[in-house]
Amino acid sequence: MKKHAAQLLALTLTLAAALSLRAAAPVRPLEIYWIDMEGGAGTLIVTPAGESIIVDTGNPSSPNQTDTSAARIHKAAVAAGVSKIDYLILTHFHMDHFGGAADLAKLMPIGQVLDNGIPDHDSDGVASHDAQFAKDITPYRTFKADSRAVMQVGQLIALKQSDGAAPLTFQCVGARKQVFPLGGAGITNGINPDATQHAVDTTDNANSIIMLLKFGPFKFFLGGDLTWNMEGKLVCPVNYIGTVDLYQVDHHGLNLSNNPLLVRALNPTVAVMSNGSRKGANAETLATLRSVSSVQTMWQIHRNTLGDTNVNTDTNYIANIPVACEGNYIKCSVDPSGKSYTVSIPATGVSKTYATVLNRPQ
């Protein structure tokens, strides 16, 4: 009897110690990685519960190429402790966004794929490009994944919540030129977006899937390659997004996008640009970002080598200075409370911490 009692006591103490250690374990932050796709796009999100989301996958590999878009995503994922991509979200069907998906599927398992539905013809509607598009899209159409579905406007990604961390949601707020009115209400500003319209965009960019991530009070906007007219309609005459902390600059920073109506309505604290050395970071976009008083820092994946220094942010906030670079990424780590976040370039050691804007209009 005494022996059994002693064994029970020992087991109880062991379980109590294990529970104590578990309770004392730090809660993981929310992490966002902007991976250098050399002018393409690839944003990796790792949740406090350890789930992973890749939004866009850069370009496909060339023969004998080893430093591919997929390899860079995989490298960042491994550094983040990720062995599987739980969700792959494709914003639209341009090569610099879908091209790396099939290569990535060879490097690590892919869970659910969400996109606008693979078109049967060239995504930009150019009939003479149909044959090439059919060839280019085949690897994406056929790579192995657990499941595939069309992203629905308003859809919430079924992410796991983490004990001790702020509530987390990741929602599609627009796709295929449709906008989801969050909560059925928004901020009426009465601005007519038609007053500053550009020519109608007939490319697939205008169909981009638009995502909004909320982590407690922290908000992150990701709009793919959304272009000028759709950006205006997203926030005017009613702003259904509200303001955000972090803005992934649309369309690599090209001036076909980044309508000042959108940027001013979002009123971000930080802007991160997935540009290339000779693509994006246009002067007009940089001027728009500089004109918004809320923007404290602009971060770029690459230094723009096509213009003067006025088209680049401060050198400290550029992840890759040389054209022949090592593919450095930009990282954001959001405190488990969602009340602060740190943006950094791990390869250079540069980092900056920001306070989340609390009590903002939603």
C-alpha positions in Angstrom: 0.0 0.0 0.0 2.8 2.4 0.9 4.6 1.5 -2.3 1.5 2.4 -4.4 1.0 5.6 -2.5 4.6 6.6 -3.1 4.3 5.8 -6.8 1.0 7.9 -7.0 2.7 10.8 -5.3 5.7 10.6 -7.6 3.4 10.5 -10.7 1.4 13.5 -9.3 4.5 15.5 -8.7 5.8 14.7 -12.2 2.5 15.8 -13.8 2.4 18.9 -11.8 6.0 19.8 -12.8 5.1 19.2 -16.5 2.1 21.3 -16.3 4.1 24.0 -14.5 6.7 24.0 -17.2 4.0 24.1 -19.9 2.3 27.1 -18.2 5.7 28.9 -17.9 6.5 28.4 -21.6 6.5 31.7 -23.5 3.7 32.3 -25.9 4.9 32.5 -29.5 4.5 35.8 -31.4 2.8 36.2 -34.7 5.4 36.3 -37.4 5.3 37.7 -40.9 8.1 37.2 -43.5 8.5 39.1 -46.7 10.7 36.9 -48.8 12.8 38.2 -51.6 11.2 36.9 -54.8 13.3 39.2 -57.0 10.3 41.3 -58.0 7.7 38.6 -57.4 5.7 38.2 -54.2 5.8 35.7 -51.3 4.6 36.5 -47.8 4.9 33.8 -45.1 2.8 34.1 -42.0 3.4 31.9 -38.9 0.8 32.0 -36.2 1.3 31.6 -32.4 -0.3 28.2 -32.7 2.4 27.2 -35.2 0.2 27.2 -38.3 1.7 28.5 -41.6 0.3 30.5 -44.5 2.1 31.4 -47.7 0.5 34.2 -49.7 1.9 34.0 -53.3 5.0 32.0 -54.2 7.2 34.0 -56.6 8.5 32.8 -59.9 9.2 29.3 -61.2 12.7 27.9 -61.2 14.9 27.9 -64.3 17.0 24.8 -65.4 19.8 24.2 -63.0 18.8 27.1 -60.7 19.2 26.4 -57.0 18.4 29.8 -55.4 14.8 29.7 -56.4 11.7 31.4 -55.1 10.6 28.1 -53.6 14.0 27.5 -52.0 13.9 31.0 -50.4 10.4 30.3 -49.0 11.5 26.9 -47.7 14.6 28.5 -46.1 12.5 31.1 -44.3 9.9 28.4 -43.2 12.6 26.2 -41.7 14.1 29.2 -39.9 10.5 29.8 -38.5 10.2 26.2 -37.4 7.7 25.3 -40.1 7.8 21.9 -41.8 4.5 22.1 -43.7 2.6 24.9 -45.4 -1.0 24.7 -43.9 -2.5 27.2 -46.3 -1.3 28.5 -49.7 -3.2 31.5 -50.9 -2.7 32.8 -54.4 -3.9 36.3 -54.9 -4.1 36.1 -58.8 -2.8 34.2 -61.8 0.4 36.0 -62.8 3.6 34.0 -63.1 5.5 36.1 -60.5 2.8 35.0 -57.9 1.9 31.4 -58.8 5.2 30.3 -60.4 7.0 28.9 -57.4 4.1 26.9 -56.0 4.9 23.6 -57.7 8.5 23.9 -56.8 7.6 24.6 -53.2 5.4 21.5 -53.1 8.5 19.4 -53.9 10.3 20.8 -50.9 7.5 20.6 -48.2 3.9 19.4 -47.9 1.1 21.8 -48.9 -2.2 21.7 -47.1 -5.2 23.7 -48.5 -4.8 25.8 -51.6 -7.1 28.8 -52.0 -7.3 30.9 -55.1 -9.8 32.5 -57.6 -10.3 29.3 -59.5 -7.8 28.4 -62.2 -8.9 30.0 -65.5 -9.2 27.9 -68.7 -7.7 30.7 -70.7 -5.0 33.4 -70.3 -5.8 35.2 -67.0 -5.5 38.6 -68.7 -7.9 37.6 -71.4 -5.4 37.8 -74.3 -6.4 35.0 -76.6 -3.0 34.9 -78.3 -1.5 34.0 -74.9 -3.8 31.1 -74.2 -1.3 28.4 -75.3 1.5 29.7 -73.3 -0.7 30.2 -70.3 -1.9 26.6 -70.5 1.7 25.5 -70.4 2.7 27.8 -67.6 -0.2 27.0 -65.4 0.1 23.2 -65.7 2.6 22.7 -62.8 0.3 24.9 -60.6 -2.8 23.0 -61.6 -1.2 19.6 -60.9 1.1 20.0 -57.8 0.2 17.8 -54.8 -1.8 19.4 -52.0 -4.3 18.2 -49.4 -7.2 20.1 -50.9 -8.1 23.0 -53.2 -10.9 25.5 -53.1 -12.0 28.8 -54.5 -11.6 31.6 -52.0 -14.9 33.2 -51.1 -15.3 36.9 -50.5 -15.8 37.3 -46.8 -14.2 33.9 -46.0 -12.4 33.4 -42.7 -9.4 31.1 -42.7 -10.0 28.5 -39.9 -6.9 29.3 -37.9 -6.2 27.7 -34.5 -6.1 30.1 -31.6 -3.3 30.0 -29.1 -3.7 30.1 -25.3 -2.2 33.3 -23.9 -2.2 35.1 -27.3 -4.6 37.6 -28.7 -7.5 36.5 -30.9 -6.4 35.9 -34.5 -8.4 36.2 -37.7 -7.4 36.1 -41.4 -10.2 37.1 -43.7 -10.7 37.6 -47.4 -12.2 41.1 -47.7 -12.2 41.2 -51.5 -11.7 39.1 -54.6 -12.7 39.1 -58.3 -13.6 42.8 -58.1 -16.0 42.2 -55.2 -15.7 43.8 -51.8 -16.9 42.3 -48.5 -18.5 44.9 -46.1 -16.9 43.9 -42.8 -19.5 43.7 -40.2 -22.0 45.3 -42.6 -20.7 48.8 -41.8 -17.8 51.0 -42.5 -16.5 54.5 -42.2 -18.4 56.8 -44.6 -16.1 59.5 -46.0 -18.2 60.6 -49.0 -15.2 60.6 -51.3 -16.0 59.7 -54.9 -13.3 57.2 -56.1 -14.3 57.9 -59.8 -12.9 61.4 -59.6 -9.3 60.1 -59.9 -9.7 56.9 -61.8 -7.1 55.5 -64.2 -7.9 53.6 -67.4 -9.9 50.4 -66.7 -7.5 47.6 -65.8 -8.4 44.5 -67.8 -5.6 42.3 -66.4 -5.9 39.8 -63.6 -4.4 42.2 -61.2 -7.8 43.8 -60.6 -9.1 40.4 -59.5 -6.5 40.1 -56.7 -7.6 38.4 -53.5 -7.4 41.0 -50.6 -6.7 39.7 -47.1 -7.0 41.4 -43.7 -5.2 39.9 -40.7 -6.3 40.9 -37.2 -4.3 39.9 -34.1 -6.0 41.6 -31.1 -5.6 45.3 -31.9 -3.0 44.7 -34.6 -4.1 44.9 -38.3 -2.3 43.9 -41.5 -3.5 44.6 -45.0 -2.4 42.4 -47.9 -3.8 43.3 -51.3 -1.7 41.3 -53.8 -1.4 43.3 -57.1 -4.6 45.2 -56.6 -4.7 48.2 -59.0 -5.8 51.9 -58.8 -9.5 51.8 -59.5 -10.3 48.8 -57.3 -8.2 50.3 -54.5 -10.3 53.4 -54.6 -13.6 51.5 -54.5 -12.4 49.5 -51.5 -12.3 52.5 -49.3 -14.5 55.2 -50.9 -17.2 56.4 -50.4 -17.2 53.9 -47.5 -14.0 52.5 -46.0 -14.8 49.0 -45.1 -11.3 48.2 -44.0 -10.7 50.9 -41.4 -7.2 51.8 -40.5 -4.3 49.4 -40.2 -0.9 49.1 -38.6 0.9 47.4 -41.4 0.4 47.9 -45.2 2.0 45.5 -47.6 2.5 47.9 -50.5 0.3 46.8 -53.4 1.8 45.5 -56.6 5.5 45.7 -55.7 5.2 49.5 -55.3 4.2 50.2 -59.0 2.4 53.4 -59.7 -0.4 51.4 -61.5 -1.4 50.8 -57.9 -1.2 52.4 -54.4 -4.0 54.9 -55.0 -3.5 57.7 -52.5 -7.2 57.2 -51.5 -6.4 53.7 -50.3 -3.2 54.6 -48.5 -4.7 57.6 -46.7 -7.8 55.6 -45.7 -5.7 52.7 -44.3 -3.5 55.3 -42.5 -0.7 52.7 -41.8 2.2 53.1 -39.4 4.5 50.8 -41.4 4.7 50.0 -45.2 6.6 47.0 -46.5 7.4 46.7 -50.2 8.1 43.4 -52.1 9.9 45.0 -55.0 12.8 44.1 -57.2 16.0 46.0 -58.0 14.5 46.9 -61.4 10.8 46.5 -60.7 8.5 48.5 -58.4 9.3 51.2 -55.8 8.1 53.8 -58.3 8.7 57.5 -57.4 4.9 58.2 -57.4 4.3 55.4 -54.8 7.1 56.6 -52.6 5.8 60.1 -52.7 2.3 58.9 -51.7 3.7 57.0 -48.8 5.8 60.0 -47.7 2.7 62.2 -47.9 0.8 60.1 -45.3 1.7 61.5 -41.9 1.0 58.2 -40.1 3.7 56.3 -42.0 6.7 56.1 -39.7 8.9 53.8 -41.8 9.0 52.4 -45.3 10.8 49.1 -45.7 11.9 47.7 -49.1 13.1 44.2 -50.1 15.4 45.7 -52.8 17.0 49.0 -53.6 15.5 50.4 -56.7 18.4 50.8 -59.2 16.4 52.5 -61.9 16.2 56.0 -60.5 17.8 58.4 -58.1 17.9 58.0 -54.3 14.5 59.7 -54.0 12.8 56.5 -55.1 14.2 54.5 -52.2 13.6 54.6 -48.5 16.4 55.0 -46.0 19.2 52.5 -46.8 18.9 51.0 -43.3 15.4 49.8 -44.2 16.3 48.1 -47.5 17.0 44.3 -47.1 19.0 43.9 -50.3 21.3 46.7 -51.5 23.4 44.9 -54.3 21.6 43.7 -57.4 23.4 40.4 -57.0 22.0 39.8 -53.5 21.7 37.0 -51.0 17.9 37.1 -50.9 17.5 38.7 -47.4 14.0 38.8 -46.1 12.1 41.3 -43.9 10.5 40.0 -40.8 7.7 41.3 -38.5 7.2 39.8 -35.0 4.0 40.8 -33.3 3.9 40.6 -29.5 1.4 37.9 -28.3 -0.8 40.7 -27.0 -1.0 42.3 -30.4 -0.1 45.7 -28.8 3.4 46.1 -30.3 5.4 44.7 -33.2 9.0 44.7 -34.4 10.1 44.9 -38.0 13.6 43.8 -38.8 16.1 42.6 -41.4 17.7 39.7 -39.6 20.6 39.5 -42.0 21.7 43.1 -41.2 20.6 43.3 -37.6 18.4 46.4 -38.3 15.1 46.4 -36.3 12.5 48.9 -35.2 9.6 48.4 -32.7 6.3 50.1 -33.0 3.2 50.5 -30.8 0.0 49.1 -32.3 -2.6 51.9 -32.7 -5.3 51.2 -30.1 -8.9 52.2 -30.2 -8.8 52.9 -33.9 -11.9 53.2 -36.1 -12.9 49.8 -37.4 
